[in-house]
Amino acid sequence: MTRDPGRIASTRSAGIGQILRRGLPILVCCCLCTAINATPYTFESAKFLAESGAWPAWTEMLSRHAEQLEGLQGCIDDKAACSWRTKSLHVILARGAALPSEKQVQLVNRYVNRKRYNKDRRKIVRDESGTLSIPSHWATLREFLEKGGDCEDFATAKYLLLRHFGFAAEDMRVVVVYDRSHRSHHAVLAMRIDAGTTWVLDSDNRIYRSRRPRGYRYVYAVNELGIWDHDIRIPRNRRSR
């Protein structure tokens, strides 16, 4: 799967508000010089930046999803009411309803990863101040089922489906990572299973339990409750290692 999670917006000097307005916020400075290790994702390792409402593209997606969910409810309740593109949603939710939590996670991960990758085609726009930016479109669950999406849409679809199964928002985050092996940014879903266990759901159907996928550096994370920064500033004398 091609990895293209979104706009490389700006450096931190632009300010978090400006970065968030420009789309998927990811840093370009020091991406290749930060130490990479195998430590797992931890929800406590990030700095809280802002409420999720500070990220318009994300909150607009959640608002559209809530509106569209009313239309999807008929399909969720009755397979005969589904379109051919959403029929599988009814099947997955019915099949997963009685499964234990771990099996639900595995089911959702495989189901979403089978969907079509569709690169987000963005247009450069200029705001009132003359600043150029590339807005990021985050697909709702329905939009993803109908048209596919890119990697942040895959991670978001897993998040929304698992919310339907009753997983708490505070225990899940869509995480933007820098993938050193591909030299590009990517998005995954991180889940806090219990006090000592975190899983990372990726696009290769693997679930990384209590360890970091090889070569990933966590950058930003978002859920319905907030936005977190995972950037780690390292001493200048260590950057050449």
N, C-alpha and C positions, 0 to 999 in steps of 0.2 A: 504494500500500500504506500503510495506517495505521501510524503509528510509535508504538509503546508498548513500549520495551525493558525496563521493569520499575519497581521501586520507587525513588522518590526517598527515600533512607533517612534521611540525617542530614547535618549538617555535620561537618567534620573534627574539631571539638572533642569529639565523642562517642567518638573513638578508633576505630582501624581494626578492632579485634576486634568492637566493637559494630556498626559499620557493616556488616561482612561477614555477621554473624549475621542482620541484618535483611533481607537479600536482595541484589538487584543494587545495588552501591554506586556511587552517583553524587552529585556535589556539586550543591547548589543555590546556593551563594554565588558571586557574581562570574561567573555563567554569561554574562550579557549584556555584561559590561564587559571581558572578556578580549579582547585583540587577535586578530583573525582574519586569517590570511594563507594563501598558496597553497603553503607549504613542504610537502614530502612527509612521510609517516609515517616515523619513524626508530626502530628498536628501541633505539637508544642514548639517546634523549631522555627516557626514563622512569626514575623511581626505583623500584628493587625494594622491594616492601613486605613480602612474606611468601611462604612456600611455598604452593602451591595448596591444600593441605589446610586452610588457614585460612579457606577459603570453602566452607562445608558444602554449599550448594546445587549448586556446581560439581562438587565431588568425589563427591557422591552420584550425580549424573548420570553421571559417568565410571564409577562402580562398576556402576550399572544397565546402562550401555551394554556393559560387558565381559561381564556375565551374559547379556544379550540377544543379543550377537553370536554366542554359541554356537548359539542357536536360528536365527539368520539365516544361519549358515554353509551349511546345506542349500540355502537359496534362492540364495546366492551361487554355489554349485557347480552347481546344477541348477534351471533355470527352472521345471520341472514341480513343484518342491517349494515354490514361492512362493505366498503369498496374492495376491489381486488387487491389494492395496495395496502389496505389496513387490516385485511382479514387475518393475517398472521399475528397481529397484536392481540386479537381476541384469543387465539389459540395459545399464545405464550402466557398470557395472564391467567387463563383457565388452567393450563398445565402447571404453572408455578404456584398457584394459590395454596396447595396443600404440602408443598415441599418445605424441607428445613431451610434455614437461612443460607447456608453454604451452597446448597443446590440451586437456590434462587439466583444467587450471584453468578454461578457458573452458567446457568441457563441464559440469563440476560447478557452476559459477556459474549457468549457464542452467537446468540440471536442478532445482536447489534453488529457484530463484526462480519456477519454475512451480507450486510447491506452494501449498497453501491457507494464507492468513493466518488465524490463530485466536488471538484475544486471550487472554492468560493471565488467567483469572478468579481473583483472589486474595481470600482472606478475612482480615480483621483478627483477629489472635490476641494474647493477653496472656500473657507468660511469668511465671515464678515471682516475679519482682521487681515485676510489675505493669506492665512496659513494653509498650506497644502496638507491633506491627510487622506487616508484610505479607510473609510468606515468598514467595520467588521460586522457581518451579518451572522448571528447565531441562530441556527435552525431550531424550531420547536420540534417536539416529538412527531407531530403529524407531518410537518414539512420534511423532516428527515425520512420518515417512512415513504413519503410520496416521491421525493427527489434525491434521496441520499444526502451526503454532505462531506465535509472534510473532517480532519481529526478532532477539532474541538466539538463538532457536532456529534461524532461518535461517542465521545466522553460524556457529552451533555445528555444524549439519548439514554445512556446507561444510568446516569444520575436520575433522570425523570422516571424511568421504569422502576428503578429500585425504590424511589419515593412512593410509587404506587403500591409496592409490596410492603410498605410500612417502615422502611429504613429511615432514620432521622437525618434531617438536613445537617445537623451539627456533626454527624459522623461521616460525612462525605464531602469531597471537594473535587472540582475539576481543576487539574493542576497543569500549568504550562511548564514544560521542561526544555532544556537544551540538550539535544542528542548529539554527543560528540562524534559518534561513529558516522552519522549522516551530515554533520555540520549544519543542522537545521533545527528549528523549533518544532515542538510536537505537543500534544495534549493527551493526558491520561486521566483516569478516575482513581482517586485514593479513597480508601474506606477504613475507618477505625472500627475493627470488629470487637475488641475489648480493650482493657487498659494496657495490655502489653502486645497487641497484635494489630498490624496495619497491612492491608492488601492494596496492591496497585493493579488495576485492570488496564491492559494494553490492547493494541489492535491486532496482536498476533495470537489471540485466544489464550495467552498465558496469564495466570494470576500470580503475581509476585507476592509471596507471603513473607513478611518481616525482612525483606531485603530490597535494595534498590535495583531496578533494571540496569544492566551494565551500561556505563557511559552516560547516564542521565544526570543532569543537574537541575534541581527544582528551582523555578524562578518565581512564578506567581500562582496563587490559588484563589478560587472563588466558589461560593455557594450562595444559598438564599440569605444567609446571615451576614456575610461580609467578604472582604478581600484581604488577602494576606501576602506578604512579601517574603520570599525565601532567599533573596540575594544575600550572599555571604561575602563581605569585604575581607580580603586577606592582605597581610602585610606586603608592602611593595617588594621587599627583599626575597619573598617566596614566589613571586609571580613568574620567575624565569625557570622554575623547576618543572 
